[in-house]
Amino acid sequence: MLIGAGVALVVALGALWTFREEREDCNEKWINFSKYGLKYDLETKLYGQHVAAQVILKTVTGFMNNENPKKPLVLSFHGSTGTGKTFASQLIAKNIYKKKTISSFVHLFSVTAHFPHKEKIDTYKTQLQEWIRGNVSNCPRSMFIFDEMDKMHPGLIDIIKPYLDFSDNLDRVLYKKAIFIFLSDAGGVKINEVTMKFWRDGREREEIQLKDIEKELSQSVFNNEDSGLRHTSLIDKKLVDFFVPFLPLEYKHFIQCGLAEMARQGLPPDNSAIKRLADELTFFPKEERVFSDQGCKLIANKLPFFI
C-alpha cells in the first residue's frame, strides 16, 4: 500500500509539473521573436512575394526590438485570393510566439464568421471592445488578425480605431505593444494592374517596389464603394503603418506551392502532377497564362485527384 501510494504521489506530481510546464505566460519563455527565423520563412516559404517579405521583415523586426513603441504595429495585407496573406500572418506568429498560431496571445477574427449579422452590430461592438481590452491587459504583446477586413461593418472599424492610435494609456491599458494585421482582397485589382504593367513592359517582377504600389493601393481601398474600408478613419487618420501588397502569383510560383504541399503531405515530389493540376485552373492573360486567378488556395484539396 505504501509503495502504491508513493507511485500515485509521483504520478500526481508529474502531472502537476507537466501542467505547469505547459502553461503559457506573457514572458520571454513564450514570446521570443526570431528575426532570422522570420527571414528564413519569408524567403523560402512565401513564394513570389518579395515586396511583402521585405516590408514584413523590416517592420516586424523594428517593432519587436522596440521596448517602447509609440503605437501598435498596424499592417494591412492586400491582394487577390490565394496569394499568401493568411500564410504570411501565420509566419509572423510562428516567429514571435512559442505556441505559434495556437498561442493564447494570437487572436484571429473572420469578419463574416464572427460578425455576420448587421442587426447585432451593437452586441459585436461591446464584445470586440471587451476582447481586445481584456487580452491586451493580460498580455501587451498580443496579436489580432482580422480576415476579410474589407467586409467589416464601419461601426466595428470605428470601435477598433482608438486602440490603434498614439496613446500611452487608454482605459488604464497599454496597447502600444500589440500587433494588428488586417487581411483583405480589396485593392487586388490595382495590384494586379501594376504587376501586369511591369510584365507587359518587359520588366522583371523583382523590380517592383513598395513605392510603386502603396500610394495607389491605399487610395484604391479608401475609394472602393464595395469595401467596408471605404472612407474609413483607419486610412484617413494614417493609423495603418503599411499597406502591404501581395502580387498575383505566376505559373512558376504555383508549381512551387504544389511541390511544397506535396512535401507537407509526405508525398514524393511530382512536377507532372502539379502541372496537370495547373492545366485545369485559370490563368491570365488567357493566352499567355502567366498569373494564377486562384493563387495557391485550391492546391491542397485538388492535389489528391492528380496524383
C-alpha positions in Angstrom: 0.0 0.0 0.0 2.8 2.3 0.9 4.6 1.6 -2.4 1.3 2.2 -4.3 0.7 5.5 -2.5 4.3 6.5 -3.4 3.7 5.8 -7.1 0.5 7.7 -7.1 2.2 10.6 -5.5 4.9 10.6 -8.1 2.3 10.4 -10.9 0.3 13.2 -9.4 3.4 15.4 -9.0 4.4 14.6 -12.6 1.0 15.6 -13.9 1.2 18.8 -11.9 4.7 19.5 -13.2 3.5 18.9 -16.8 0.6 21.2 -16.3 2.8 23.9 -15.0 5.3 23.4 -17.8 2.6 23.7 -20.5 1.0 26.8 -19.1 1.6 29.8 -21.4 2.6 33.1 -19.8 3.3 36.5 -21.2 7.1 36.4 -20.8 10.2 35.7 -22.8 9.9 32.0 -22.5 6.7 32.0 -24.5 7.2 35.2 -26.5 10.6 35.4 -28.1 10.9 37.0 -31.5 13.3 35.4 -34.0 14.3 37.8 -36.8 16.4 35.1 -38.5 13.6 32.6 -38.3 11.1 35.0 -39.9 13.7 36.0 -42.6 14.2 32.3 -43.5 10.5 31.5 -43.6 9.6 34.5 -45.7 12.5 33.8 -48.2 11.9 30.1 -48.5 8.1 29.6 -47.9 6.3 32.7 -49.1 6.6 32.3 -52.9 6.6 35.3 -55.2 6.1 38.0 -52.6 9.4 39.8 -52.4 7.7 43.2 -51.7 5.6 41.8 -48.8 8.5 39.8 -47.4 10.7 42.9 -47.3 8.1 45.1 -45.6 7.1 42.4 -43.1 10.7 41.6 -42.1 11.7 45.2 -41.5 8.6 46.4 -39.8 8.1 43.4 -37.5 11.8 43.3 -36.6 11.9 47.0 -35.8 8.7 46.8 -33.8 9.6 43.7 -31.8 13.0 45.1 -30.9 11.5 48.4 -29.7 10.7 48.1 -26.0 8.8 51.4 -26.0 6.9 51.9 -29.4 4.7 54.9 -29.8 1.8 53.0 -31.1 0.7 49.4 -32.0 2.0 48.0 -35.2 -0.8 48.0 -37.8 -0.3 46.2 -41.1 -2.9 45.8 -43.8 -2.3 42.9 -46.2 -4.0 43.3 -49.6 -4.1 41.1 -52.7 -6.2 38.5 -54.6 -7.2 35.2 -53.0 -4.5 32.6 -52.6 -1.5 35.0 -52.7 -0.3 34.3 -49.2 -1.8 36.9 -46.9 -3.1 34.5 -44.3 0.1 32.4 -44.6 2.3 35.5 -44.0 0.4 36.3 -40.8 0.9 32.8 -39.6 4.7 33.1 -40.3 4.8 36.2 -38.2 3.0 34.5 -35.3 5.3 31.4 -35.7 8.4 33.5 -35.1 7.0 35.5 -32.1 5.1 33.0 -30.1 6.4 29.6 -28.9 3.0 28.1 -29.5 2.7 29.8 -32.9 -0.8 30.4 -34.2 -2.4 28.4 -31.4 -0.9 30.7 -28.8 -3.5 32.2 -26.4 -2.0 35.6 -27.3 -2.9 35.3 -31.0 -6.5 36.2 -31.9 -8.0 35.5 -35.3 -11.3 37.0 -36.4 -13.1 36.1 -39.5 -15.4 39.0 -40.2 -18.1 37.0 -42.0 -18.0 34.2 -39.4 -17.7 36.2 -36.2 -19.7 39.3 -37.1 -22.3 38.0 -39.7 -25.5 39.9 -38.6 -25.8 43.7 -39.1 -28.7 43.8 -36.7 -26.3 42.6 -33.9 -23.7 45.3 -34.5 -24.1 46.8 -31.1 -23.5 43.5 -29.4 -20.5 42.9 -31.6 -19.1 46.3 -30.7 -19.3 45.5 -27.0 -17.8 42.0 -27.4 -14.9 43.2 -29.6 -14.0 46.0 -27.2 -14.0 43.7 -24.2 -12.0 41.1 -26.1 -9.3 43.5 -27.2 -9.1 45.3 -23.8 -9.1 42.0 -21.8 -6.5 40.3 -23.9 -4.1 43.2 -24.1 -4.5 43.7 -20.3 -3.4 40.0 -20.0 -0.5 40.4 -22.4 0.6 43.6 -24.0 2.4 41.7 -26.8 -0.9 40.3 -28.2 -1.6 39.9 -31.9 -5.0 40.4 -33.5 -5.7 39.2 -37.1 -8.8 40.3 -38.9 -9.6 38.3 -42.0 -11.9 39.8 -44.7 -11.4 43.2 -43.2 -13.0 44.9 -46.3 -16.3 43.2 -45.3 -16.3 44.6 -41.7 -19.1 46.9 -40.7 -17.9 50.6 -40.5 -19.2 50.7 -36.9 -16.9 47.9 -35.9 -14.0 49.5 -37.6 -14.7 52.7 -35.6 -14.5 50.5 -32.4 -11.0 49.3 -33.3 -9.7 52.8 -34.2 -8.9 54.0 -30.6 -6.7 51.0 -29.9 -4.5 51.8 -33.0 -3.8 55.4 -32.3 -0.9 57.1 -30.4 -1.9 56.6 -26.7 0.2 55.9 -23.7 -2.8 54.9 -21.6 -6.3 54.1 -22.8 -8.7 52.9 -20.0 -5.6 52.2 -18.0 -4.4 49.7 -20.6 -1.2 49.9 -22.6 -2.0 49.0 -26.3 1.2 50.2 -28.0 3.0 46.8 -27.9 0.2 45.0 -29.7 0.1 44.0 -33.3 -2.9 44.3 -35.6 -3.0 42.7 -39.0 -5.8 43.2 -41.5 -6.3 40.8 -44.4 -8.3 41.9 -47.4 -8.9 41.2 -51.1 -9.6 44.9 -51.5 -7.0 46.6 -53.8 -6.3 43.3 -55.5 -7.3 44.6 -58.9 -5.0 47.6 -58.6 -2.1 45.4 -57.5 -2.7 43.1 -60.5 -2.7 46.1 -62.8 0.7 47.3 -61.6 2.1 43.8 -61.8 0.7 43.3 -65.3 2.2 46.6 -66.5 5.7 45.6 -65.3 5.3 42.3 -67.2 4.0 44.0 -70.4 6.8 46.5 -70.3 9.3 43.6 -70.2 10.5 44.5 -66.7 11.4 41.9 -64.0 8.9 41.2 -61.3 11.6 41.7 -58.7 11.9 45.4 -59.8 8.5 46.1 -58.3 9.0 48.1 -55.1 6.5 49.2 -52.3 6.7 52.8 -53.6 5.3 51.6 -57.0 2.1 50.3 -55.4 1.4 51.5 -51.9 0.0 55.0 -52.6 -2.3 53.8 -55.4 -3.3 50.8 -53.2 -4.3 52.9 -50.2 -6.3 55.3 -52.5 -8.0 52.4 -54.2 -9.0 50.8 -50.9 -10.2 54.2 -49.5 -12.4 54.9 -52.5 -13.7 51.4 -53.1 -17.5 51.7 -52.8 -17.9 47.9 -52.3 -15.5 47.8 -49.3 -16.1 48.4 -45.6 -12.8 50.3 -45.6 -14.2 53.0 -47.9 -13.5 56.4 -46.4 -12.6 54.8 -43.1 -10.8 56.8 -40.5 -8.2 54.0 -40.3 -6.8 55.2 -43.6 -7.8 58.9 -43.3 -6.1 59.3 -39.9 -3.0 57.4 -41.1 -3.3 54.6 -38.5 -2.2 51.9 -40.8 1.6 51.8 -40.8 1.9 49.9 -44.1 -0.4 48.7 -46.9 1.4 45.5 -47.9 0.7 44.4 -51.5 0.6 40.7 -52.3 1.3 40.3 -56.0 -0.6 37.8 -58.3 1.3 34.5 -58.4 2.9 33.4 -61.6 2.8 29.8 -63.0 6.3 29.1 -61.6 5.1 30.1 -58.1 2.1 27.8 -58.4 4.4 24.9 -59.1 6.5 25.8 -56.0 3.3 25.9 -53.9 2.3 22.5 -55.3 5.6 20.9 -54.5 5.6 22.3 -51.0 2.1 20.9 -50.4 3.2 17.5 -51.6 6.1 17.6 -49.1 3.7 18.7 -46.4 1.5 15.7 -47.1 4.6 13.4 -47.1 4.4 12.7 -50.8 7.4 12.4 -53.2 7.8 15.5 -55.5 5.9 15.1 -58.8 6.1 18.1 -61.1 3.9 16.4 -63.7 1.1 16.1 -61.2 1.3 19.8 -60.3 1.4 20.7 -64.0 -1.7 18.6 -64.7 -3.5 20.4 -61.8 -2.4 23.8 -63.2 -3.8 22.9 -66.6 -7.3 22.6 -65.0 -7.2 26.1 -63.5 -7.4 29.5 -65.0 -4.5 31.9 -65.5 -4.3 35.4 -67.0 -3.8 36.8 -69.6 -5.8 34.0 -71.1 -3.4 33.3 -74.0 -0.1 33.7 -72.1 -1.3 32.1 -68.8 1.2 34.0 -66.7 -0.7 34.7 -63.5 -2.9 32.4 -61.4 -6.5 33.5 -60.8 -6.8 31.5 -57.6 -3.2 31.6 -56.4 -2.3 28.6 -54.3 -5.6 28.4 -52.4 -7.0 25.3 -54.2 -3.9 23.1 -54.3 -4.3 21.2 -51.1 -7.8 19.9 -51.8 -7.4 19.3 -55.6 -4.0 17.7 -55.4 -5.1 14.1 -54.5 -7.1 13.9 -57.7 -4.0 14.4 -59.8 -1.6 12.1 -58.1 
